């Protein structure tokens, strides 16, 4: 799987979670978990270098989780 595609998938998952859950700590933890999980998949494909791949992946997930919750738009209310 392409690394760019994994990054897009991570962003979508974290964004959907952030819209459903209005909690900054939960979004940060979820972003970290998604980043680490997808970085682990990439490290498995590389047959090693787990720390060098998973550390940046986890940090990016943490930052995306924070930024999505802090600066993203909340769910829009429907007008009737």
PyMOL Python script that loads the backbone (N, CA, C, O; Angstrom):
from pymol import cmd

cmd.read_pdbstr("""\
ATOM      1  N   UNK A   1       0.851  -1.172   0.000  1.00  0.00           N
ATOM      2  CA  UNK A   1       0.000   0.000   0.000  1.00  0.00           C
ATOM      3  C   UNK A   1       0.899   1.238   0.000  1.00  0.00           C
ATOM      4  O   UNK A   1       1.931   1.272   0.670  1.00  0.00           O
ATOM      5  N   UNK A   2       0.508   2.205  -0.727  1.00  0.00           N
ATOM      6  CA  UNK A   2       1.299   3.417  -0.860  1.00  0.00           C
ATOM      7  C   UNK A   2       1.255   4.231   0.439  1.00  0.00           C
ATOM      8  O   UNK A   2       0.210   4.308   1.085  1.00  0.00           O
ATOM      9  N   UNK A   3       2.363   4.828   0.814  1.00  0.00           N
ATOM     10  CA  UNK A   3       2.436   5.610   2.054  1.00  0.00           C
ATOM     11  C   UNK A   3       1.554   6.852   1.999  1.00  0.00           C
ATOM     12  O   UNK A   3       0.989   7.261   3.013  1.00  0.00           O
ATOM     13  N   UNK A   4       1.439   7.441   0.834  1.00  0.00           N
ATOM     14  CA  UNK A   4       0.579   8.614   0.691  1.00  0.00           C
ATOM     15  C   UNK A   4      -0.881   8.217   0.906  1.00  0.00           C
ATOM     16  O   UNK A   4      -1.640   8.943   1.548  1.00  0.00           O
ATOM     17  N   UNK A   5      -1.264   7.073   0.372  1.00  0.00           N
ATOM     18  CA  UNK A   5      -2.625   6.578   0.554  1.00  0.00           C
ATOM     19  C   UNK A   5      -2.910   6.311   2.029  1.00  0.00           C
ATOM     20  O   UNK A   5      -4.008   6.594   2.508  1.00  0.00           O
ATOM     21  N   UNK A   6      -1.939   5.774   2.747  1.00  0.00           N
ATOM     22  CA  UNK A   6      -2.114   5.552   4.181  1.00  0.00           C
ATOM     23  C   UNK A   6      -2.277   6.873   4.926  1.00  0.00           C
ATOM     24  O   UNK A   6      -3.050   6.951   5.880  1.00  0.00           O
ATOM     25  N   UNK A   7      -1.564   7.900   4.506  1.00  0.00           N
ATOM     26  CA  UNK A   7      -1.714   9.218   5.122  1.00  0.00           C
ATOM     27  C   UNK A   7      -3.094   9.804   4.887  1.00  0.00           C
ATOM     28  O   UNK A   7      -3.675  10.418   5.782  1.00  0.00           O
ATOM     29  N   UNK A   8      -3.617   9.615   3.683  1.00  0.00           N
ATOM     30  CA  UNK A   8      -4.968  10.098   3.378  1.00  0.00           C
ATOM     31  C   UNK A   8      -6.002   9.339   4.194  1.00  0.00           C
ATOM     32  O   UNK A   8      -6.941   9.934   4.723  1.00  0.00           O
ATOM     33  N   UNK A   9      -5.831   8.029   4.296  1.00  0.00           N
ATOM     34  CA  UNK A   9      -6.747   7.213   5.099  1.00  0.00           C
ATOM     35  C   UNK A   9      -6.706   7.657   6.559  1.00  0.00           C
ATOM     36  O   UNK A   9      -7.747   7.751   7.208  1.00  0.00           O
ATOM     37  N   UNK A  10      -5.522   7.929   7.073  1.00  0.00           N
ATOM     38  CA  UNK A  10      -5.396   8.389   8.468  1.00  0.00           C
ATOM     39  C   UNK A  10      -6.117   9.717   8.659  1.00  0.00           C
ATOM     40  O   UNK A  10      -6.837   9.893   9.642  1.00  0.00           O
ATOM     41  N   UNK A  11      -5.934  10.642   7.740  1.00  0.00           N
ATOM     42  CA  UNK A  11      -6.596  11.933   7.839  1.00  0.00           C
ATOM     43  C   UNK A  11      -8.107  11.811   7.800  1.00  0.00           C
ATOM     44  O   UNK A  11      -8.803  12.496   8.550  1.00  0.00           O
ATOM     45  N   UNK A  12      -8.622  10.954   6.939  1.00  0.00           N
ATOM     46  CA  UNK A  12     -10.069  10.749   6.854  1.00  0.00           C
ATOM     47  C   UNK A  12     -10.604  10.129   8.125  1.00  0.00           C
ATOM     48  O   UNK A  12     -11.620  10.581   8.654  1.00  0.00           O
ATOM     49  N   UNK A  13      -9.933   9.093   8.630  1.00  0.00           N
ATOM     50  CA  UNK A  13     -10.389   8.437   9.870  1.00  0.00           C
ATOM     51  C   UNK A  13     -10.395   9.409  11.053  1.00  0.00           C
ATOM     52  O   UNK A  13     -11.351   9.449  11.827  1.00  0.00           O
ATOM     53  N   UNK A  14      -9.331  10.180  11.181  1.00  0.00           N
ATOM     54  CA  UNK A  14      -9.237  11.124  12.295  1.00  0.00           C
ATOM     55  C   UNK A  14     -10.271  12.238  12.135  1.00  0.00           C
ATOM     56  O   UNK A  14     -10.868  12.673  13.120  1.00  0.00           O
ATOM     57  N   UNK A  15     -10.484  12.698  10.910  1.00  0.00           N
ATOM     58  CA  UNK A  15     -11.483  13.736  10.670  1.00  0.00           C
ATOM     59  C   UNK A  15     -12.893  13.275  10.990  1.00  0.00           C
ATOM     60  O   UNK A  15     -13.666  14.013  11.601  1.00  0.00           O
ATOM     61  N   UNK A  16     -13.233  12.064  10.583  1.00  0.00           N
ATOM     62  CA  UNK A  16     -14.564  11.523  10.878  1.00  0.00           C
ATOM     63  C   UNK A  16     -14.737  11.361  12.382  1.00  0.00           C
ATOM     64  O   UNK A  16     -15.788  11.697  12.930  1.00  0.00           O
ATOM     65  N   UNK A  17     -13.717  10.851  13.044  1.00  0.00           N
ATOM     66  CA  UNK A  17     -13.788  10.685  14.499  1.00  0.00           C
ATOM     67  C   UNK A  17     -13.942  12.036  15.198  1.00  0.00           C
ATOM     68  O   UNK A  17     -14.711  12.155  16.152  1.00  0.00           O
ATOM     69  N   UNK A  18     -13.223  13.042  14.736  1.00  0.00           N
ATOM     70  CA  UNK A  18     -13.276  14.362  15.362  1.00  0.00           C
ATOM     71  C   UNK A  18     -14.654  15.005  15.199  1.00  0.00           C
ATOM     72  O   UNK A  18     -15.104  15.737  16.080  1.00  0.00           O
ATOM     73  N   UNK A  19     -15.318  14.737  14.085  1.00  0.00           N
ATOM     74  CA  UNK A  19     -16.666  15.286  13.903  1.00  0.00           C
ATOM     75  C   UNK A  19     -17.685  14.583  14.787  1.00  0.00           C
ATOM     76  O   UNK A  19     -18.657  15.202  15.219  1.00  0.00           O
ATOM     77  N   UNK A  20     -17.480  13.307  15.059  1.00  0.00           N
ATOM     78  CA  UNK A  20     -18.420  12.555  15.891  1.00  0.00           C
ATOM     79  C   UNK A  20     -18.214  12.838  17.370  1.00  0.00           C
ATOM     80  O   UNK A  20     -19.182  12.940  18.124  1.00  0.00           O
ATOM     81  N   UNK A  21     -16.969  12.965  17.788  1.00  0.00           N
ATOM     82  CA  UNK A  21     -16.631  13.125  19.205  1.00  0.00           C
ATOM     83  C   UNK A  21     -16.074  14.533  19.401  1.00  0.00           C
ATOM     84  O   UNK A  21     -15.081  14.896  18.772  1.00  0.00           O
ATOM     85  N   UNK A  22     -16.678  15.297  20.234  1.00  0.00           N
ATOM     86  CA  UNK A  22     -16.233  16.669  20.485  1.00  0.00           C
ATOM     87  C   UNK A  22     -15.358  16.726  21.732  1.00  0.00           C
ATOM     88  O   UNK A  22     -15.672  17.434  22.689  1.00  0.00           O
ATOM     89  N   UNK A  23     -14.259  15.976  21.716  1.00  0.00           N
ATOM     90  CA  UNK A  23     -13.356  15.924  22.862  1.00  0.00           C
ATOM     91  C   UNK A  23     -11.916  15.984  22.360  1.00  0.00           C
ATOM     92  O   UNK A  23     -11.469  15.108  21.621  1.00  0.00           O
ATOM     93  N   UNK A  24     -11.201  17.019  22.767  1.00  0.00           N
ATOM     94  CA  UNK A  24      -9.812  17.182  22.335  1.00  0.00           C
ATOM     95  C   UNK A  24      -8.921  16.034  22.803  1.00  0.00           C
ATOM     96  O   UNK A  24      -8.162  15.509  21.988  1.00  0.00           O
ATOM     97  N   UNK A  25      -8.969  15.610  24.079  1.00  0.00           N
ATOM     98  CA  UNK A  25      -8.098  14.506  24.497  1.00  0.00           C
ATOM     99  C   UNK A  25      -8.380  13.197  23.747  1.00  0.00           C
ATOM    100  O   UNK A  25      -7.449  12.468  23.404  1.00  0.00           O
ATOM    101  N   UNK A  26      -9.659  12.899  23.492  1.00  0.00           N
ATOM    102  CA  UNK A  26      -9.977  11.667  22.762  1.00  0.00           C
ATOM    103  C   UNK A  26      -9.478  11.729  21.324  1.00  0.00           C
ATOM    104  O   UNK A  26      -9.009  10.724  20.789  1.00  0.00           O
ATOM    105  N   UNK A  27      -9.574  12.888  20.698  1.00  0.00           N
ATOM    106  CA  UNK A  27      -9.092  13.019  19.321  1.00  0.00           C
ATOM    107  C   UNK A  27      -7.569  12.907  19.249  1.00  0.00           C
ATOM    108  O   UNK A  27      -7.030  12.344  18.297  1.00  0.00           O
ATOM    109  N   UNK A  28      -6.889  13.434  20.241  1.00  0.00           N
ATOM    110  CA  UNK A  28      -5.430  13.323  20.269  1.00  0.00           C
ATOM    111  C   UNK A  28      -5.015  11.859  20.425  1.00  0.00           C
ATOM    112  O   UNK A  28      -4.118  11.386  19.727  1.00  0.00           O
ATOM    113  N   UNK A  29      -5.667  11.152  21.339  1.00  0.00           N
ATOM    114  CA  UNK A  29      -5.339   9.730  21.558  1.00  0.00           C
ATOM    115  C   UNK A  29      -5.693   8.906  20.325  1.00  0.00           C
ATOM    116  O   UNK A  29      -4.926   8.033  19.920  1.00  0.00           O
ATOM    117  N   UNK A  30      -6.857   9.181  19.726  1.00  0.00           N
ATOM    118  CA  UNK A  30      -7.257   8.456  18.524  1.00  0.00           C
ATOM    119  C   UNK A  30      -6.285   8.729  17.375  1.00  0.00           C
ATOM    120  O   UNK A  30      -5.900   7.807  16.656  1.00  0.00           O
ATOM    121  N   UNK A  31      -5.891   9.985  17.203  1.00  0.00           N
ATOM    122  CA  UNK A  31      -4.933  10.320  16.145  1.00  0.00           C
ATOM    123  C   UNK A  31      -3.589   9.629  16.350  1.00  0.00           C
ATOM    124  O   UNK A  31      -2.976   9.142  15.400  1.00  0.00           O
ATOM    125  N   UNK A  32      -3.144   9.594  17.595  1.00  0.00           N
ATOM    126  CA  UNK A  32      -1.891   8.896  17.906  1.00  0.00           C
ATOM    127  C   UNK A  32      -2.003   7.407  17.597  1.00  0.00           C
ATOM    128  O   UNK A  32      -1.090   6.814  17.023  1.00  0.00           O
ATOM    129  N   UNK A  33      -3.134   6.805  17.982  1.00  0.00           N
ATOM    130  CA  UNK A  33      -3.335   5.377  17.740  1.00  0.00           C
ATOM    131  C   UNK A  33      -3.391   5.064  16.246  1.00  0.00           C
ATOM    132  O   UNK A  33      -2.776   4.100  15.789  1.00  0.00           O
ATOM    133  N   UNK A  34      -4.113   5.862  15.498  1.00  0.00           N
ATOM    134  CA  UNK A  34      -4.210   5.635  14.052  1.00  0.00           C
ATOM    135  C   UNK A  34      -2.843   5.834  13.395  1.00  0.00           C
ATOM    136  O   UNK A  34      -2.444   5.047  12.538  1.00  0.00           O
ATOM    137  N   UNK A  35      -2.135   6.874  13.793  1.00  0.00           N
ATOM    138  CA  UNK A  35      -0.802   7.108  13.242  1.00  0.00           C
ATOM    139  C   UNK A  35       0.157   5.969  13.531  1.00  0.00           C
ATOM    140  O   UNK A  35       0.908   5.546  12.651  1.00  0.00           O
ATOM    141  N   UNK A  36       0.137   5.472  14.760  1.00  0.00           N
ATOM    142  CA  UNK A  36       1.014   4.354  15.116  1.00  0.00           C
ATOM    143  C   UNK A  36       0.627   3.071  14.385  1.00  0.00           C
ATOM    144  O   UNK A  36       1.492   2.321  13.931  1.00  0.00           O
ATOM    145  N   UNK A  37      -0.679   2.824  14.274  1.00  0.00           N
ATOM    146  CA  UNK A  37      -1.132   1.607  13.595  1.00  0.00           C
ATOM    147  C   UNK A  37      -0.734   1.613  12.123  1.00  0.00           C
ATOM    148  O   UNK A  37      -0.220   0.618  11.612  1.00  0.00           O
ATOM    149  N   UNK A  38      -0.970   2.720  11.449  1.00  0.00           N
ATOM    150  CA  UNK A  38      -0.622   2.772  10.033  1.00  0.00           C
ATOM    151  C   UNK A  38       0.895   2.801   9.820  1.00  0.00           C
ATOM    152  O   UNK A  38       1.394   2.264   8.831  1.00  0.00           O
ATOM    153  N   UNK A  39       1.621   3.422  10.740  1.00  0.00           N
ATOM    154  CA  UNK A  39       3.090   3.390  10.647  1.00  0.00           C
ATOM    155  C   UNK A  39       3.616   1.979  10.895  1.00  0.00           C
ATOM    156  O   UNK A  39       4.618   1.579  10.301  1.00  0.00           O
ATOM    157  N   UNK A  40       2.954   1.229  11.761  1.00  0.00           N
ATOM    158  CA  UNK A  40       3.343  -0.162  11.999  1.00  0.00           C
ATOM    159  C   UNK A  40       3.157  -0.992  10.732  1.00  0.00           C
ATOM    160  O   UNK A  40       3.980  -1.854  10.424  1.00  0.00           O
ATOM    161  N   UNK A  41       2.074  -0.732   9.998  1.00  0.00           N
ATOM    162  CA  UNK A  41       1.849  -1.448   8.738  1.00  0.00           C
ATOM    163  C   UNK A  41       2.973  -1.146   7.755  1.00  0.00           C
ATOM    164  O   UNK A  41       3.472  -2.049   7.083  1.00  0.00           O
ATOM    165  N   UNK A  42       3.370   0.113   7.670  1.00  0.00           N
ATOM    166  CA  UNK A  42       4.471   0.485   6.778  1.00  0.00           C
ATOM    167  C   UNK A  42       5.774  -0.164   7.239  1.00  0.00           C
ATOM    168  O   UNK A  42       6.553  -0.639   6.413  1.00  0.00           O
ATOM    169  N   UNK A  43       6.019  -0.188   8.549  1.00  0.00           N
ATOM    170  CA  UNK A  43       7.245  -0.802   9.071  1.00  0.00           C
ATOM    171  C   UNK A  43       7.272  -2.294   8.790  1.00  0.00           C
ATOM    172  O   UNK A  43       8.335  -2.858   8.528  1.00  0.00           O
ATOM    173  N   UNK A  44       6.115  -2.939   8.841  1.00  0.00           N
ATOM    174  CA  UNK A  44       6.052  -4.368   8.505  1.00  0.00           C
ATOM    175  C   UNK A  44       6.422  -4.587   7.041  1.00  0.00           C
ATOM    176  O   UNK A  44       7.089  -5.567   6.709  1.00  0.00           O
ATOM    177  N   UNK A  45       5.995  -3.686   6.170  1.00  0.00           N
ATOM    178  CA  UNK A  45       6.330  -3.821   4.747  1.00  0.00           C
ATOM    179  C   UNK A  45       7.821  -3.601   4.515  1.00  0.00           C
ATOM    180  O   UNK A  45       8.389  -4.158   3.576  1.00  0.00           O
ATOM    181  N   UNK A  46       8.465  -2.784   5.370  1.00  0.00           N
ATOM    182  CA  UNK A  46       9.888  -2.508   5.229  1.00  0.00           C
ATOM    183  C   UNK A  46      10.748  -3.558   5.928  1.00  0.00           C
ATOM    184  O   UNK A  46      11.971  -3.541   5.789  1.00  0.00           O
ATOM    185  N   UNK A  47      10.136  -4.459   6.667  1.00  0.00           N
ATOM    186  CA  UNK A  47      10.835  -5.519   7.416  1.00  0.00           C
ATOM    187  C   UNK A  47      11.828  -4.954   8.423  1.00  0.00           C
ATOM    188  O   UNK A  47      12.970  -5.405   8.506  1.00  0.00           O
ATOM    189  N   UNK A  48      11.383  -3.974   9.176  1.00  0.00           N
ATOM    190  CA  UNK A  48      12.248  -3.431  10.208  1.00  0.00           C
ATOM    191  C   UNK A  48      12.147  -1.930  10.322  1.00  0.00           C
ATOM    192  O   UNK A  48      11.239  -1.312   9.766  1.00  0.00           O
ATOM    193  N   UNK A  49      13.083  -1.345  11.046  1.00  0.00           N
ATOM    194  CA  UNK A  49      13.128   0.099  11.274  1.00  0.00           C
ATOM    195  C   UNK A  49      11.854   0.606  11.939  1.00  0.00           C
ATOM    196  O   UNK A  49      11.338   1.665  11.582  1.00  0.00           O
ATOM    197  N   UNK A  50      11.352  -0.152  12.901  1.00  0.00           N
ATOM    198  CA  UNK A  50      10.074   0.180  13.532  1.00  0.00           C
ATOM    199  C   UNK A  50      10.113   1.542  14.215  1.00  0.00           C
ATOM    200  O   UNK A  50       9.208   2.355  14.026  1.00  0.00           O
ATOM    201  N   UNK A  51      11.144   1.795  15.000  1.00  0.00           N
ATOM    202  CA  UNK A  51      11.215   3.058  15.736  1.00  0.00           C
ATOM    203  C   UNK A  51      11.305   4.248  14.789  1.00  0.00           C
ATOM    204  O   UNK A  51      10.634   5.260  14.991  1.00  0.00           O
ATOM    205  N   UNK A  52      12.136   4.126  13.753  1.00  0.00           N
ATOM    206  CA  UNK A  52      12.344   5.225  12.813  1.00  0.00           C
ATOM    207  C   UNK A  52      11.100   5.520  11.982  1.00  0.00           C
ATOM    208  O   UNK A  52      10.947   6.638  11.492  1.00  0.00           O
ATOM    209  N   UNK A  53      10.221   4.558  11.815  1.00  0.00           N
ATOM    210  CA  UNK A  53       9.004   4.759  11.032  1.00  0.00           C
ATOM    211  C   UNK A  53       7.830   5.102  11.934  1.00  0.00           C
ATOM    212  O   UNK A  53       7.024   5.971  11.600  1.00  0.00           O
ATOM    213  N   UNK A  54       7.725   4.424  13.078  1.00  0.00           N
ATOM    214  CA  UNK A  54       6.552   4.606  13.932  1.00  0.00           C
ATOM    215  C   UNK A  54       6.581   5.907  14.728  1.00  0.00           C
ATOM    216  O   UNK A  54       5.523   6.472  15.006  1.00  0.00           O
ATOM    217  N   UNK A  55       7.746   6.392  15.098  1.00  0.00           N
ATOM    218  CA  UNK A  55       7.823   7.649  15.843  1.00  0.00           C
ATOM    219  C   UNK A  55       7.273   8.820  15.028  1.00  0.00           C
ATOM    220  O   UNK A  55       6.409   9.538  15.532  1.00  0.00           O
ATOM    221  N   UNK A  56       7.731   9.048  13.799  1.00  0.00           N
ATOM    222  CA  UNK A  56       7.140  10.145  13.025  1.00  0.00           C
ATOM    223  C   UNK A  56       5.666   9.907  12.689  1.00  0.00           C
ATOM    224  O   UNK A  56       4.877  10.852  12.672  1.00  0.00           O
ATOM    225  N   UNK A  57       5.289   8.654  12.424  1.00  0.00           N
ATOM    226  CA  UNK A  57       3.892   8.347  12.123  1.00  0.00           C
ATOM    227  C   UNK A  57       2.982   8.655  13.297  1.00  0.00           C
ATOM    228  O   UNK A  57       1.894   9.204  13.122  1.00  0.00           O
ATOM    229  N   UNK A  58       3.427   8.302  14.487  1.00  0.00           N
ATOM    230  CA  UNK A  58       2.650   8.606  15.689  1.00  0.00           C
ATOM    231  C   UNK A  58       2.559  10.096  15.949  1.00  0.00           C
ATOM    232  O   UNK A  58       1.508  10.593  16.352  1.00  0.00           O
ATOM    233  N   UNK A  59       3.649  10.812  15.723  1.00  0.00           N
ATOM    234  CA  UNK A  59       3.643  12.264  15.936  1.00  0.00           C
ATOM    235  C   UNK A  59       2.723  12.968  14.936  1.00  0.00           C
ATOM    236  O   UNK A  59       2.004  13.899  15.299  1.00  0.00           O
ATOM    237  N   UNK A  60       2.747  12.528  13.701  1.00  0.00           N
ATOM    238  CA  UNK A  60       1.860  13.131  12.700  1.00  0.00           C
ATOM    239  C   UNK A  60       0.402  12.856  13.053  1.00  0.00           C
ATOM    240  O   UNK A  60      -0.444  13.743  12.933  1.00  0.00           O
ATOM    241  N   UNK A  61       0.104  11.635  13.486  1.00  0.00           N
ATOM    242  CA  UNK A  61      -1.255  11.323  13.917  1.00  0.00           C
ATOM    243  C   UNK A  61      -1.688  12.171  15.098  1.00  0.00           C
ATOM    244  O   UNK A  61      -2.833  12.620  15.155  1.00  0.00           O
ATOM    245  N   UNK A  62      -0.791  12.391  16.033  1.00  0.00           N
ATOM    246  CA  UNK A  62      -1.080  13.231  17.196  1.00  0.00           C
ATOM    247  C   UNK A  62      -1.362  14.668  16.769  1.00  0.00           C
ATOM    248  O   UNK A  62      -2.308  15.286  17.257  1.00  0.00           O
ATOM    249  N   UNK A  63      -0.556  15.197  15.869  1.00  0.00           N
ATOM    250  CA  UNK A  63      -0.739  16.572  15.396  1.00  0.00           C
ATOM    251  C   UNK A  63      -2.032  16.705  14.597  1.00  0.00           C
ATOM    252  O   UNK A  63      -2.759  17.686  14.755  1.00  0.00           O
ATOM    253  N   UNK A  64      -2.322  15.731  13.743  1.00  0.00           N
ATOM    254  CA  UNK A  64      -3.549  15.789  12.949  1.00  0.00           C
ATOM    255  C   UNK A  64      -4.771  15.684  13.851  1.00  0.00           C
ATOM    256  O   UNK A  64      -5.765  16.373  13.624  1.00  0.00           O
ATOM    257  N   UNK A  65      -4.712  14.831  14.870  1.00  0.00           N
ATOM    258  CA  UNK A  65      -5.824  14.727  15.817  1.00  0.00           C
ATOM    259  C   UNK A  65      -6.065  16.035  16.548  1.00  0.00           C
ATOM    260  O   UNK A  65      -7.210  16.452  16.723  1.00  0.00           O
ATOM    261  N   UNK A  66      -5.004  16.675  16.970  1.00  0.00           N
ATOM    262  CA  UNK A  66      -5.132  17.960  17.662  1.00  0.00           C
ATOM    263  C   UNK A  66      -5.676  19.032  16.727  1.00  0.00           C
ATOM    264  O   UNK A  66      -6.624  19.740  17.066  1.00  0.00           O
ATOM    265  N   UNK A  67      -5.073  19.147  15.552  1.00  0.00           N
ATOM    266  CA  UNK A  67      -5.463  20.202  14.622  1.00  0.00           C
ATOM    267  C   UNK A  67      -6.893  20.021  14.119  1.00  0.00           C
ATOM    268  O   UNK A  67      -7.620  20.998  13.939  1.00  0.00           O
ATOM    269  N   UNK A  68      -7.289  18.782  13.895  1.00  0.00           N
ATOM    270  CA  UNK A  68      -8.644  18.537  13.414  1.00  0.00           C
ATOM    271  C   UNK A  68      -9.674  18.936  14.453  1.00  0.00           C
ATOM    272  O   UNK A  68     -10.690  19.548  14.121  1.00  0.00           O
ATOM    273  N   UNK A  69      -9.425  18.599  15.691  1.00  0.00           N
ATOM    274  CA  UNK A  69     -10.379  18.938  16.743  1.00  0.00           C
ATOM    275  C   UNK A  69     -10.346  20.425  17.063  1.00  0.00           C
ATOM    276  O   UNK A  69     -11.387  21.034  17.309  1.00  0.00           O
ATOM    277  N   UNK A  70      -9.180  20.997  17.060  1.00  0.00           N
ATOM    278  CA  UNK A  70      -9.038  22.400  17.470  1.00  0.00           C
ATOM    279  C   UNK A  70      -9.504  23.368  16.387  1.00  0.00           C
ATOM    280  O   UNK A  70     -10.176  24.354  16.690  1.00  0.00           O
ATOM    281  N   UNK A  71      -9.154  23.100  15.124  1.00  0.00           N
ATOM    282  CA  UNK A  71      -9.407  24.045  14.048  1.00  0.00           C
ATOM    283  C   UNK A  71     -10.444  23.580  13.030  1.00  0.00           C
ATOM    284  O   UNK A  71     -10.841  24.354  12.159  1.00  0.00           O
ATOM    285  N   UNK A  72     -10.884  22.338  13.127  1.00  0.00           N
ATOM    286  CA  UNK A  72     -11.876  21.826  12.180  1.00  0.00           C
ATOM    287  C   UNK A  72     -13.266  22.353  12.487  1.00  0.00           C
ATOM    288  O   UNK A  72     -13.553  22.782  13.604  1.00  0.00           O
ATOM    289  N   UNK A  73     -14.119  22.314  11.485  1.00  0.00           N
ATOM    290  CA  UNK A  73     -15.498  22.740  11.684  1.00  0.00           C
ATOM    291  C   UNK A  73     -16.279  21.616  12.347  1.00  0.00           C
ATOM    292  O   UNK A  73     -16.046  20.439  12.070  1.00  0.00           O
ATOM    293  N   UNK A  74     -17.184  21.975  13.204  1.00  0.00           N
ATOM    294  CA  UNK A  74     -18.039  21.002  13.858  1.00  0.00           C
ATOM    295  C   UNK A  74     -19.150  20.551  12.937  1.00  0.00           C
ATOM    296  O   UNK A  74     -19.285  21.071  11.830  1.00  0.00           O
ATOM    297  N   UNK A  75     -19.945  19.599  13.372  1.00  0.00           N
ATOM    298  CA  UNK A  75     -21.057  19.150  12.540  1.00  0.00           C
ATOM    299  C   UNK A  75     -22.071  20.279  12.331  1.00  0.00           C
ATOM    300  O   UNK A  75     -22.384  21.035  13.251  1.00  0.00           O
ATOM    301  N   UNK A  76     -22.565  20.369  11.120  1.00  0.00           N
ATOM    302  CA  UNK A  76     -23.511  21.414  10.781  1.00  0.00           C
ATOM    303  C   UNK A  76     -24.920  20.976  11.155  1.00  0.00           C
ATOM    304  O   UNK A  76     -25.298  19.832  10.906  1.00  0.00           O
ATOM    305  N   UNK A  77     -25.684  21.854  11.737  1.00  0.00           N
ATOM    306  CA  UNK A  77     -27.070  21.577  12.079  1.00  0.00           C
ATOM    307  C   UNK A  77     -27.939  21.810  10.853  1.00  0.00           C
ATOM    308  O   UNK A  77     -27.742  22.769  10.106  1.00  0.00           O
ATOM    309  N   UNK A  78     -28.893  20.927  10.662  1.00  0.00           N
ATOM    310  CA  UNK A  78     -29.794  21.077   9.522  1.00  0.00           C
ATOM    311  C   UNK A  78     -30.919  22.026   9.874  1.00  0.00           C
ATOM    312  O   UNK A  78     -31.496  21.953  10.959  1.00  0.00           O
ATOM    313  N   UNK A  79     -31.221  22.904   8.960  1.00  0.00           N
ATOM    314  CA  UNK A  79     -32.354  23.823   9.145  1.00  0.00           C
ATOM    315  C   UNK A  79     -33.578  23.212   8.518  1.00  0.00           C
ATOM    316  O   UNK A  79     -33.515  22.621   7.440  1.00  0.00           O
ATOM    317  N   UNK A  80     -34.686  23.359   9.196  1.00  0.00           N
ATOM    318  CA  UNK A  80     -35.933  22.824   8.648  1.00  0.00           C
ATOM    319  C   UNK A  80     -36.879  23.913   8.248  1.00  0.00           C
ATOM    320  O   UNK A  80     -37.977  23.632   7.768  1.00  0.00           O
TER     321      UNK A  80
END
""", "prot")
cmd.dss("prot")
cmd.show_as("cartoon", "prot")
cmd.util.cbc("prot")
cmd.orient("prot")
